[in-house]
């Protein structure tokens, strides 16, 4: 029916879960004194969407394999079924252990006794994944929804391929570049023999961290990952494997020293099919800036765990900044949120279960595995996954404002418009949804998400959206300071083996001065998360546009200086401010710089 709006709503309290509302009809646009309108313009098209989904980690596998076959299929259908479920169609699968495991018996596909090597990979095996039931679950998912595709990711590199000879902590050993590429290729082939194909792979999850967790992890520099991807590309070509390779797979706020130089390197950029991001630090604007600079490259969101309207509003931001996907971490827990080994600390069961609104997307009961339920997040996230089809294209739309609602819009191959609207406030919000010469009045309950499907008609197909955009009013926030590291420095030239004093130039990019009592804390990191120095300074008031140079002055370990190691190294600095009446968490404030010491 022409110019009809069909809508569904989910609420944080779980009372509404993808609940169908009464149809509405577009009416001719009217003048309004306060124009809270979400304006959609399908004539302006942006990135296509690959998919949205979640994970199939060992914790997920553990809960699913404890269930009876019938109940297990119920859960997988609730997640992946296109008609009666949430239509998840992109699932992230680990090669070996992650930190979301049932126990601390971590493994890779080629573990060796400490000190031993296996250059010919004679001990390679994915048998432990088979024994835990992961391949069977992936086949179940494909039977329920044949459109599901899988992303492979690595957390634990075999210890003997690392400098510290351990699956935990430590950095990749560049001498193992070729054998690691062969290892990844063999993993893909082993899964192919089981009938499982992967769409893409990220060679390392969160390559700029490892020292903060006693779980499978490995640090890479961008140069190390470039060489691994180059070798892996050769392996794929030789074995006729048609599979994408995505780089990075880490946070926005530390992309400067990894993604930046990787994409600036023409050879590296030609090797990759996409860049994967996580949303645990920084803002999606970073991704948007790369997307604008490299419009022919694909950008993907591959990990965050958000279960509330406020958290899921980040999806709006990510899509507006070019993401072609979204993957939730994780999928299924018990009613207590376990088990897992986050940061290497085994899960200790609390006395009381989590409130239902804080439980995972689906959950089972610890003592009764077949007793399962849907968390409120199943419906909230389902407002995105159920209606944004693979191949849909994001179309131009106004953003709105977090003080009322934020929105993003898509158009599928049949021409239907899908608009996702998030209300993260504690009050019902009224707004207008406007398309062409038509608009409809909408109400969205407090802490809820709505999906609005618009069928084309005489009003909606008449282009007036861009003109209407100019009427949108933004509700600005109070002026505030915002500090950013703009340059990483060394106090004097240094060679390998000499002590280096590190400095950072801090700039107030906000529109208000910093508080006079504010204390700056600046941390310096080597090649990722290995902290090599820290600074504490009380600079007084830094006016808007003002800056200050701060040196590392507090020892981390034994010294405040770092003894330069030979070769290329990325030094990262970030700043935060404390001791203020309105302490501000500044996420997008990180700067990296690469130095070569000889």
C-alpha positions as CSV (number, residue, x, y, z in Angstrom):
1,X,0.0,0.0,0.0
2,X,1.5,3.4,-1.1
3,X,3.0,5.8,1.5
4,X,2.4,3.4,4.4
5,X,4.8,3.1,7.4
6,X,5.0,-0.2,9.2
7,X,6.8,-0.1,12.6
8,X,8.2,-2.4,15.3
9,X,9.5,-1.4,18.7
10,X,11.7,-3.1,21.4
11,X,12.2,-1.7,24.9
12,X,15.0,-2.1,27.5
13,X,12.6,-3.6,30.1
14,X,11.8,-6.4,27.7
15,X,8.1,-5.8,27.6
16,X,8.3,-5.1,23.9
17,X,10.5,-7.3,21.7
18,X,10.3,-6.5,18.0
19,X,6.6,-5.8,18.6
20,X,4.5,-4.8,15.5
21,X,2.7,-1.5,15.9
22,X,-0.3,-0.1,14.0
23,X,0.4,1.0,10.4
24,X,0.7,4.7,9.8
25,X,0.4,6.7,6.6
26,X,2.6,9.5,5.3
27,X,0.9,12.9,5.1
28,X,2.0,16.1,3.3
29,X,4.8,17.9,5.0
30,X,3.7,20.8,7.2
31,X,5.5,23.7,8.9
32,X,6.4,23.1,12.5
33,X,7.7,25.6,15.1
34,X,10.2,23.1,16.5
35,X,11.2,20.7,13.7
36,X,12.3,17.5,15.4
37,X,12.4,15.6,12.1
38,X,14.4,12.6,10.8
39,X,14.8,13.4,7.1
40,X,15.6,10.6,4.7
41,X,17.0,11.1,1.2
42,X,17.3,7.8,-0.8
43,X,18.8,9.6,-3.8
44,X,22.1,9.9,-1.9
45,X,23.6,6.4,-1.3
46,X,26.5,5.3,0.8
47,X,28.0,1.9,1.8
48,X,26.4,-1.5,1.1
49,X,25.8,-3.7,4.2
50,X,27.5,-7.1,4.4
51,X,25.7,-8.4,7.6
52,X,25.0,-8.2,11.3
53,X,25.4,-10.9,13.9
54,X,27.4,-12.3,16.7
55,X,30.0,-14.8,17.8
56,X,30.3,-18.6,18.2
57,X,33.0,-18.7,20.8
58,X,33.7,-21.5,23.3
59,X,31.4,-20.0,25.9
60,X,28.6,-19.9,23.3
61,X,29.4,-23.5,22.2
62,X,29.5,-24.7,25.8
63,X,26.0,-23.5,26.6
64,X,24.6,-24.7,23.3
65,X,26.1,-28.2,23.4
66,X,24.8,-28.8,26.9
67,X,21.2,-28.4,25.6
68,X,19.1,-31.1,24.1
69,X,19.1,-31.1,20.2
70,X,15.5,-29.7,20.1
71,X,16.2,-26.9,22.5
72,X,19.5,-26.0,20.8
73,X,17.7,-25.6,17.5
74,X,15.2,-23.4,19.2
75,X,18.0,-21.1,20.4
76,X,19.8,-21.0,17.0
77,X,16.5,-20.3,15.3
78,X,15.8,-17.4,17.6
79,X,19.1,-15.9,16.6
80,X,19.5,-16.7,12.9
81,X,16.1,-17.6,11.4
82,X,15.1,-15.1,8.8
83,X,11.3,-15.3,9.5
84,X,10.8,-16.2,13.1
85,X,14.2,-15.2,14.5
86,X,16.4,-12.2,14.6
87,X,18.1,-12.9,11.3
88,X,21.7,-12.8,12.4
89,X,23.7,-13.5,9.2
90,X,27.3,-12.8,10.1
91,X,29.0,-14.9,12.7
92,X,32.6,-14.5,14.0
93,X,34.4,-17.8,14.7
94,X,37.7,-18.2,16.4
95,X,40.6,-20.4,15.2
96,X,41.5,-21.9,18.6
97,X,40.9,-20.4,22.1
98,X,39.8,-16.9,23.1
99,X,39.2,-15.3,26.5
100,X,35.6,-16.4,26.5
101,X,36.3,-20.1,27.3
102,X,34.8,-22.6,29.7
103,X,38.2,-23.2,31.3
104,X,41.8,-21.9,31.2
105,X,43.1,-24.9,29.2
106,X,43.8,-22.6,26.2
107,X,44.9,-24.1,22.9
108,X,45.8,-23.3,19.3
109,X,45.9,-25.6,16.3
110,X,49.6,-26.3,16.7
111,X,50.7,-26.4,20.3
112,X,54.2,-27.6,21.2
113,X,56.2,-28.1,24.4
114,X,58.1,-25.0,25.5
115,X,61.3,-24.7,23.5
116,X,60.1,-27.0,20.7
117,X,59.4,-25.9,17.1
118,X,57.3,-27.5,14.4
119,X,58.3,-25.7,11.2
120,X,56.6,-28.3,9.0
121,X,53.4,-28.1,11.0
122,X,53.3,-31.9,11.4
123,X,51.3,-31.5,14.7
124,X,48.7,-29.2,13.2
125,X,45.1,-30.2,14.1
126,X,41.6,-28.7,14.7
127,X,40.5,-31.8,16.6
128,X,39.8,-29.9,19.8
129,X,37.3,-27.7,18.0
130,X,35.6,-30.8,16.6
131,X,35.5,-32.4,20.0
132,X,33.9,-29.4,21.6
133,X,31.1,-29.4,18.9
134,X,31.9,-26.2,17.0
135,X,31.6,-27.6,13.4
136,X,28.3,-29.2,14.2
137,X,26.9,-25.9,15.5
138,X,28.1,-24.0,12.4
139,X,26.3,-26.6,10.2
140,X,23.1,-26.2,12.3
141,X,23.3,-22.4,11.7
142,X,23.7,-22.8,8.0
143,X,20.7,-25.2,7.8
144,X,18.5,-22.7,9.7
145,X,19.8,-19.7,7.6
146,X,21.8,-20.5,4.5
147,X,22.6,-16.8,4.1
148,X,24.8,-16.8,7.2
149,X,28.5,-16.2,6.4
150,X,31.4,-16.7,8.8
151,X,34.4,-14.5,9.8
152,X,37.5,-16.3,11.1
153,X,39.7,-14.6,13.7
154,X,42.7,-15.6,15.7
155,X,43.3,-14.8,19.3
156,X,46.1,-17.2,20.2
157,X,49.1,-17.6,17.9
158,X,51.0,-20.8,18.6
159,X,53.4,-20.0,21.4
160,X,56.5,-21.2,19.5
161,X,55.8,-18.6,16.8
162,X,56.1,-15.8,19.4
163,X,59.0,-14.1,21.1
164,X,58.0,-15.3,24.5
165,X,57.1,-18.9,23.5
166,X,53.6,-18.7,25.1
167,X,50.0,-18.5,23.9
168,X,49.6,-15.6,26.4
169,X,51.2,-12.1,26.4
170,X,54.1,-11.4,24.1
171,X,54.8,-10.3,20.6
172,X,54.9,-12.1,17.2
173,X,58.2,-13.4,16.0
174,X,58.8,-12.1,12.5
175,X,61.0,-15.2,11.7
176,X,57.7,-17.1,11.8
177,X,55.9,-15.0,9.1
178,X,55.8,-17.7,6.4
179,X,55.0,-20.6,8.8
180,X,52.2,-18.6,10.4
181,X,50.7,-17.8,7.0
182,X,50.8,-21.5,6.2
183,X,49.2,-22.3,9.5
184,X,46.3,-20.0,8.7
185,X,45.9,-21.5,5.3
186,X,45.9,-25.0,6.7
187,X,43.2,-23.9,9.2
188,X,41.0,-22.7,6.4
189,X,41.6,-25.9,4.4
190,X,40.8,-28.1,7.5
191,X,37.5,-26.3,7.9
192,X,36.7,-26.7,4.2
193,X,37.1,-30.4,4.6
194,X,34.4,-30.3,7.2
195,X,32.1,-28.3,4.8
196,X,32.6,-24.9,6.4
197,X,33.6,-22.0,4.2
198,X,34.8,-18.6,5.6
199,X,34.0,-15.3,3.9
200,X,37.0,-13.5,5.5
201,X,39.7,-13.7,8.1
202,X,41.4,-11.3,10.5
203,X,45.0,-12.7,11.2
204,X,45.0,-11.4,14.8
205,X,42.3,-10.1,17.1
206,X,43.4,-6.8,18.8
207,X,47.0,-6.9,17.6
208,X,48.0,-3.9,19.8
209,X,47.3,-5.6,23.1
210,X,48.5,-8.6,25.0
211,X,50.3,-7.5,28.2
212,X,47.1,-6.8,30.1
213,X,45.6,-10.3,29.9
214,X,46.6,-13.8,30.8
215,X,44.6,-15.2,27.9
216,X,45.4,-16.0,24.2
217,X,46.8,-12.8,22.7
218,X,49.7,-11.6,20.5
219,X,51.0,-8.2,19.7
220,X,51.8,-7.2,16.1
221,X,53.2,-4.0,14.6
222,X,51.6,-2.9,11.4
223,X,54.7,-3.9,9.5
224,X,54.6,-7.5,11.0
225,X,50.9,-7.8,10.0
226,X,51.6,-6.5,6.5
227,X,54.2,-9.2,6.0
228,X,51.9,-11.9,7.4
229,X,49.1,-10.8,5.1
230,X,51.4,-10.7,2.1
231,X,52.5,-14.3,2.8
232,X,48.9,-15.4,3.5
233,X,47.8,-13.9,0.2
234,X,50.4,-16.0,-1.6
235,X,49.2,-19.1,0.2
236,X,45.6,-18.4,-0.7
237,X,46.5,-17.9,-4.3
238,X,48.5,-21.1,-4.5
239,X,45.8,-23.1,-2.9
240,X,43.0,-21.4,-4.9
241,X,41.3,-20.1,-1.8
242,X,38.8,-17.3,-2.5
243,X,38.6,-15.5,0.8
244,X,39.0,-12.0,2.0
245,X,41.6,-10.7,4.4
246,X,40.8,-7.9,6.8
247,X,43.5,-6.1,8.8
248,X,43.6,-4.5,12.2
249,X,40.6,-5.8,14.2
250,X,41.1,-3.3,17.1
251,X,39.9,-0.1,18.6
252,X,39.3,3.3,17.0
253,X,41.5,5.2,19.5
254,X,44.7,3.4,18.7
255,X,44.3,3.1,14.9
256,X,46.5,6.1,14.3
257,X,49.7,4.1,14.6
258,X,48.5,0.9,12.8
259,X,45.7,1.6,10.3
260,X,47.1,5.0,9.2
261,X,50.5,3.7,8.0
262,X,49.1,0.4,6.8
263,X,46.8,2.3,4.4
264,X,49.4,4.9,3.4
265,X,51.6,2.0,2.3
266,X,50.5,1.3,-1.2
267,X,51.7,-2.3,-1.2
268,X,49.9,-3.1,2.1
269,X,46.7,-1.4,1.0
270,X,46.6,-3.5,-2.2
271,X,46.8,-6.7,-0.1
272,X,43.8,-6.2,2.1
273,X,40.0,-6.4,1.4
274,X,38.9,-4.4,4.4
275,X,39.7,-2.9,7.8
276,X,38.0,-4.3,10.9
277,X,37.4,-2.1,14.0
278,X,36.3,-2.6,17.6
279,X,34.4,0.0,19.6
280,X,36.0,-0.2,23.1
281,X,37.8,3.1,22.8
282,X,37.6,6.3,20.7
283,X,34.8,7.2,18.4
284,X,33.6,5.9,15.0
285,X,34.6,9.3,13.5
286,X,38.1,7.8,13.1
287,X,36.7,5.1,10.8
288,X,34.7,7.7,9.0
289,X,37.8,9.7,8.3
290,X,39.6,6.7,6.8
291,X,36.5,5.9,4.8
292,X,36.5,9.4,3.3
293,X,40.2,9.1,2.5
294,X,39.9,5.6,1.0
295,X,36.4,5.4,-0.5
296,X,37.1,2.2,-2.4
297,X,38.1,0.3,0.7
298,X,35.6,-1.6,3.0
299,X,35.4,-0.9,6.7
300,X,33.7,-3.3,9.2
301,X,32.7,-3.4,12.8
302,X,33.7,-6.8,14.2
303,X,33.4,-6.5,18.0
304,X,31.6,-4.7,20.8
305,X,29.3,-5.8,23.5
306,X,26.4,-3.5,23.9
307,X,22.9,-4.5,25.1
308,X,21.0,-1.2,25.9
309,X,19.5,1.5,23.8
310,X,22.4,3.8,24.8
311,X,25.0,1.2,23.9
312,X,23.2,0.3,20.6
313,X,23.1,3.9,19.6
314,X,26.7,3.4,18.8
315,X,25.6,1.3,15.8
316,X,23.9,4.5,14.5
317,X,27.2,6.3,14.8
318,X,29.2,3.4,13.2
319,X,26.9,3.1,10.2
320,X,27.0,6.9,9.7
321,X,30.8,6.5,9.6
322,X,30.9,3.9,6.9
323,X,30.7,0.5,8.6
324,X,29.4,-2.4,6.5
325,X,28.8,-4.8,9.4
326,X,28.3,-5.2,13.1
327,X,29.2,-8.2,15.3
328,X,28.1,-8.5,18.9
329,X,30.4,-10.0,21.6
330,X,29.1,-12.5,22.7
331,X,26.0,-14.5,22.0
332,X,25.0,-16.8,24.9
333,X,25.8,-17.0,28.6
334,X,24.1,-18.4,31.6
335,X,21.9,-16.3,33.9
336,X,25.0,-15.2,35.8
337,X,26.9,-14.1,32.7
338,X,29.4,-16.9,32.6
339,X,31.6,-18.8,32.3
340,X,34.5,-16.9,30.8
341,X,38.2,-16.2,31.5
342,X,38.2,-12.4,30.9
343,X,41.7,-11.0,31.4
344,X,42.7,-14.5,32.6
345,X,40.6,-14.3,35.7
346,X,38.4,-17.4,35.9
347,X,34.7,-16.6,36.3
348,X,33.5,-16.8,39.9
349,X,29.7,-17.2,40.1
350,X,28.0,-14.4,42.1
351,X,25.3,-15.1,44.6
352,X,22.5,-13.7,42.5
353,X,21.7,-14.0,38.8
354,X,21.9,-10.9,36.6
355,X,18.7,-8.9,36.1
356,X,17.0,-9.9,32.9
357,X,17.6,-6.6,31.2
358,X,21.4,-7.2,31.7
359,X,21.5,-10.8,30.4
360,X,23.0,-11.8,27.1
361,X,21.0,-11.9,23.8
362,X,20.1,-15.5,24.7
363,X,20.8,-17.3,27.9
364,X,20.4,-20.7,29.5
365,X,20.3,-21.6,33.2
366,X,23.4,-22.9,34.8
367,X,21.8,-25.9,36.4
368,X,19.0,-26.5,33.8
369,X,20.6,-26.0,30.3
370,X,17.3,-26.5,28.4
371,X,15.7,-23.7,30.3
372,X,16.6,-20.8,28.1
373,X,15.3,-17.3,27.4
374,X,15.8,-14.1,25.4
375,X,17.4,-11.1,27.0
376,X,15.9,-7.8,26.3
377,X,18.9,-7.1,24.1
378,X,17.7,-9.8,21.7
379,X,14.8,-7.6,20.7
380,X,16.8,-4.3,20.9
381,X,19.6,-5.6,18.6
382,X,16.9,-7.4,16.5
383,X,15.5,-4.0,15.5
384,X,18.7,-3.8,13.4
385,X,19.4,-7.4,12.4
386,X,15.9,-8.4,11.4
387,X,15.4,-5.6,9.0
388,X,18.8,-4.6,7.6
389,X,19.2,-7.1,4.8
390,X,22.5,-8.1,3.2
391,X,23.0,-5.9,0.2
392,X,20.9,-3.1,1.6
393,X,22.6,0.3,1.1
394,X,22.8,3.1,3.7
395,X,21.0,6.1,2.3
396,X,21.3,9.7,3.4
397,X,19.5,10.7,6.6
398,X,19.7,13.3,9.3
399,X,21.2,12.0,12.6
400,X,18.9,13.6,15.1
401,X,20.3,14.1,18.6
402,X,21.1,11.9,21.6
403,X,18.8,14.2,23.6
404,X,15.8,13.0,21.7
405,X,16.4,10.3,19.1
406,X,19.2,9.3,16.7
407,X,18.6,7.5,13.4
408,X,20.1,5.8,10.4
409,X,18.4,4.7,7.1
410,X,18.8,1.9,4.5
411,X,17.2,0.9,1.3
412,X,16.9,-2.7,0.1
413,X,17.1,-4.1,-3.4
414,X,13.3,-3.8,-3.7
415,X,13.3,-0.1,-2.9
416,X,11.9,-0.3,0.7
417,X,13.3,2.2,3.2
418,X,14.2,1.0,6.6
419,X,14.9,3.6,9.3
420,X,16.3,2.6,12.7
421,X,15.6,5.1,15.5
422,X,17.1,4.9,19.0
423,X,15.6,6.7,22.1
424,X,18.2,6.4,24.9
425,X,16.5,8.9,27.1
426,X,14.3,8.2,30.1
427,X,11.3,9.9,28.5
428,X,9.0,9.2,25.6
429,X,10.2,11.1,22.5
430,X,8.1,12.5,19.7
431,X,9.6,13.2,16.3
432,X,8.6,13.2,12.6
433,X,9.9,10.8,10.0
434,X,10.1,12.6,6.7
435,X,10.6,11.2,3.2
436,X,10.1,13.3,0.1
437,X,7.0,15.4,0.4
438,X,5.6,13.1,3.1
439,X,6.0,12.8,6.8
440,X,4.5,10.8,9.7
441,X,4.3,11.7,13.4
442,X,6.0,9.1,15.7
443,X,6.3,8.4,19.4
444,X,9.1,6.2,20.8
445,X,8.9,5.0,24.4
446,X,11.7,5.7,26.9
447,X,14.8,3.5,26.5
448,X,13.6,1.8,23.3
449,X,14.5,1.3,19.6
450,X,12.1,1.5,16.7
451,X,12.3,0.3,13.1
452,X,10.2,2.0,10.5
453,X,9.6,0.5,7.1
454,X,8.4,2.8,4.4
455,X,6.7,1.7,1.2
456,X,7.1,4.0,-1.7
457,X,4.2,6.1,-3.0
458,X,3.4,9.5,-4.5
459,X,4.5,11.5,-1.4
460,X,7.7,9.5,-0.6
461,X,9.1,9.4,-4.1
462,X,8.9,13.1,-4.6
463,X,12.4,14.5,-3.8
464,X,12.2,17.2,-1.1
465,X,14.4,15.7,1.5
466,X,17.6,17.7,0.9
467,X,15.7,21.0,1.1
468,X,14.0,19.8,4.3
469,X,17.3,18.9,5.9
470,X,18.2,22.6,6.2
471,X,15.3,23.0,8.7
472,X,16.7,20.5,11.1
473,X,17.8,22.0,14.4
474,X,20.6,20.6,16.6
475,X,20.4,21.0,20.3
476,X,24.0,21.8,21.3
477,X,25.6,20.7,24.5
478,X,27.3,23.0,27.0
479,X,30.8,24.2,26.1
480,X,33.5,21.9,27.4
481,X,37.2,21.2,27.2
482,X,38.5,18.3,25.3
483,X,42.2,17.3,25.4
484,X,44.0,15.5,22.6
485,X,47.6,14.2,22.1
486,X,48.7,15.9,18.8
487,X,52.3,14.8,18.7
488,X,54.6,12.2,20.3
489,X,58.2,13.3,20.7
490,X,61.6,12.1,22.0
491,X,63.5,14.7,23.9
492,X,66.7,14.2,21.9
493,X,68.0,11.9,19.1
494,X,68.8,8.4,20.2
495,X,70.2,5.2,18.8
496,X,69.4,1.6,19.7
497,X,70.6,0.7,23.2
498,X,70.3,4.3,24.5
499,X,67.8,5.7,26.9
500,X,65.0,7.8,25.4
501,X,63.0,10.4,27.2
502,X,59.5,10.5,25.8
503,X,57.3,13.6,25.5
504,X,53.7,14.4,24.3
505,X,52.2,17.6,23.1
506,X,48.7,18.0,24.5
507,X,46.2,20.4,22.8
508,X,42.8,21.6,24.1
509,X,40.6,21.0,21.1
510,X,37.4,21.9,23.0
511,X,35.6,25.1,23.3
512,X,36.2,25.8,27.0
513,X,39.3,26.1,29.2
514,X,40.4,23.2,31.4
515,X,39.7,23.5,35.1
516,X,42.5,25.1,37.1
517,X,42.6,22.1,39.4
518,X,42.9,19.6,36.6
519,X,45.7,17.0,36.7
520,X,46.9,15.5,33.4
521,X,47.8,11.8,33.2
522,X,49.8,10.9,30.1
523,X,50.7,7.3,29.4
524,X,53.2,6.1,26.8
525,X,53.1,2.6,25.2
526,X,55.4,0.7,23.0
527,X,54.0,-1.2,20.0
528,X,50.6,-1.4,21.5
529,X,49.7,-2.0,25.1
530,X,53.2,-2.4,26.6
531,X,53.5,0.6,28.9
532,X,56.9,2.2,29.1
533,X,56.3,5.4,30.9
534,X,53.8,7.8,32.5
535,X,53.5,11.4,33.4
536,X,51.5,13.4,35.9
537,X,51.3,17.2,35.5
538,X,49.3,20.1,36.9
539,X,49.5,22.6,34.1
540,X,47.0,25.1,35.3
541,X,44.3,26.3,32.9
542,X,44.8,25.3,29.2
543,X,42.6,27.7,27.1
544,X,40.8,26.5,24.0
545,X,43.4,26.1,21.3
546,X,46.2,26.0,23.9
547,X,48.7,23.3,24.3
548,X,51.5,22.0,26.6
549,X,54.4,19.5,26.3
550,X,54.5,16.8,29.0
551,X,57.4,14.5,29.5
552,X,57.3,11.0,31.0
553,X,58.4,11.6,34.6
554,X,57.1,8.7,36.6
555,X,58.9,5.3,36.4
556,X,56.9,2.4,35.1
557,X,58.8,-0.6,36.4
558,X,62.3,0.8,37.2
559,X,62.8,3.8,34.9
560,X,60.9,6.7,33.5
561,X,62.9,6.4,30.3
562,X,62.9,3.7,27.7
563,X,66.0,2.0,26.4
564,X,65.5,2.0,22.6
565,X,65.3,-1.4,20.9
566,X,66.7,-1.6,17.4
567,X,64.3,-1.5,14.4
568,X,60.9,0.2,13.9
569,X,58.7,1.0,16.9
570,X,55.4,2.7,17.4
571,X,55.2,4.9,20.5
572,X,51.6,5.7,21.5
573,X,50.5,8.3,24.0
574,X,47.2,9.1,25.4
575,X,45.9,11.7,28.0
576,X,43.2,11.8,30.6
577,X,42.4,14.5,33.2
578,X,41.3,14.0,36.8
579,X,40.7,16.0,40.0
580,X,38.0,18.1,38.4
581,X,34.4,18.7,39.3
582,X,33.3,17.3,36.0
583,X,35.9,14.6,35.1
584,X,35.7,14.0,31.4
585,X,36.6,10.7,29.7
586,X,38.2,11.6,26.4
587,X,38.4,8.6,24.1
588,X,39.5,10.1,20.9
589,X,42.7,11.5,22.3
590,X,45.4,9.1,21.2
591,X,48.4,9.8,19.0
592,X,51.1,7.4,17.7
593,X,54.4,7.9,16.0
594,X,56.8,5.5,14.4
595,X,60.5,5.7,15.1
596,X,63.4,3.7,13.7
597,X,66.4,3.1,16.0
598,X,69.7,1.8,14.6
